[in-house]
Amino acid sequence: MDALYYYDVSALGEPEVGSPLAERIIDGAPTNKTWEIEGTPDGTVSTGIWEVQVGSWHVVKETWEVCTIIEGESELIEEGKAPRRITLGDSFIMRPGHTYVWNVITPTKKIYVIRENV
């Protein structure tokens, strides 16, 4: 196995299709696709591409995640704070134990790295 793994975002194969839990959806039909690229052998860290359609829902974050937006525009809204607009090139960390609203303005795609809580 090579030390570096290069992948082509345009040739990732078939994604896993999903959506937020129905009781968390606020507006629209925010269906999503996930292309898992690689994970650690113990399953505690994974990376991939995630794409979501227009809509909004309550997120209950249970893992640590770093993201970079590669397409689209969304807002992240933490309770009691002004909405934070995210778009192409923006990077951010979502910490476990927090909730917020993810509002997709135009279909949004991100590269992510998730660390499961262990």
C-alpha positions in Angstrom: 0.0 0.0 0.0 1.3 3.5 -0.9 1.8 6.0 1.9 -0.3 8.6 -0.1 -3.8 7.9 -1.5 -5.0 10.1 -4.3 -8.7 10.0 -5.3 -10.7 11.6 -8.1 -13.8 13.4 -6.8 -15.5 12.9 -10.2 -15.0 9.1 -10.1 -16.0 7.9 -6.7 -18.5 5.2 -7.7 -21.9 4.6 -6.2 -22.8 6.7 -3.0 -24.8 5.7 0.0 -28.1 7.6 -0.1 -29.7 8.9 3.1 -31.5 11.7 4.8 -31.9 13.2 8.3 -34.4 11.5 10.6 -37.9 12.7 9.7 -38.5 14.2 13.1 -35.4 16.5 12.7 -36.4 17.9 9.3 -37.6 21.5 9.4 -38.0 22.3 5.7 -37.6 20.7 2.3 -36.2 17.3 1.5 -32.6 17.4 2.4 -31.6 14.0 1.0 -27.9 13.3 0.9 -25.2 11.1 -0.7 -22.1 9.9 1.0 -19.0 8.5 -0.7 -16.7 7.0 2.0 -13.2 7.2 0.7 -11.2 5.6 3.5 -11.2 4.7 7.2 -8.8 3.5 9.8 -8.7 -0.3 10.4 -10.3 0.2 13.9 -13.2 2.2 12.4 -12.6 5.3 14.6 -11.7 7.7 11.8 -13.3 8.0 8.3 -13.1 10.4 5.4 -15.2 11.0 2.4 -17.4 13.2 0.4 -20.9 14.2 1.4 -23.5 16.0 -0.7 -26.9 17.3 0.5 -29.9 18.8 -1.3 -31.9 22.0 -0.3 -33.7 21.9 3.0 -33.0 22.3 6.7 -32.9 20.1 9.8 -31.7 19.8 13.4 -28.3 18.3 13.7 -27.4 16.5 16.9 -23.6 16.1 16.7 -22.2 12.9 18.3 -18.8 12.8 16.6 -15.9 15.2 16.0 -15.7 16.3 12.4 -13.6 18.6 10.2 -15.1 19.7 6.9 -14.2 21.7 3.8 -17.0 22.9 1.5 -16.3 22.1 -2.2 -19.6 23.1 -3.7 -22.8 25.0 -2.8 -23.9 27.3 0.0 -25.4 26.6 3.4 -25.9 28.1 6.8 -25.1 26.6 10.2 -27.2 28.1 13.0 -26.2 27.5 16.6 -28.8 28.3 19.2 -28.6 31.9 20.3 -26.1 32.9 17.6 -26.3 34.5 14.2 -26.4 32.1 11.2 -23.0 31.4 9.8 -22.9 31.1 6.0 -20.6 28.5 4.5 -19.5 28.2 0.9 -16.8 27.0 -1.4 -13.4 26.8 0.4 -14.8 27.3 3.9 -13.4 24.9 6.5 -14.7 24.3 10.0 -14.9 21.8 12.9 -18.1 20.4 14.4 -17.6 19.3 17.9 -19.6 16.4 19.6 -22.2 17.2 22.1 -23.7 20.2 20.2 -26.9 20.8 18.3 -27.6 23.3 15.5 -29.6 23.8 12.4 -28.1 23.0 9.0 -29.9 25.1 6.3 -29.0 24.3 2.7 -29.4 27.2 0.4 -28.0 25.6 -2.7 -27.0 21.9 -2.9 -23.8 21.6 -0.9 -20.9 19.2 -1.0 -18.1 18.8 1.5 -15.0 16.7 2.2 -15.1 15.4 5.7 -12.9 13.6 8.3 -14.9 12.1 11.2 -13.5 10.8 14.5 -15.9 8.6 16.4 -16.1 9.1 20.1 -14.3 6.2 21.8 
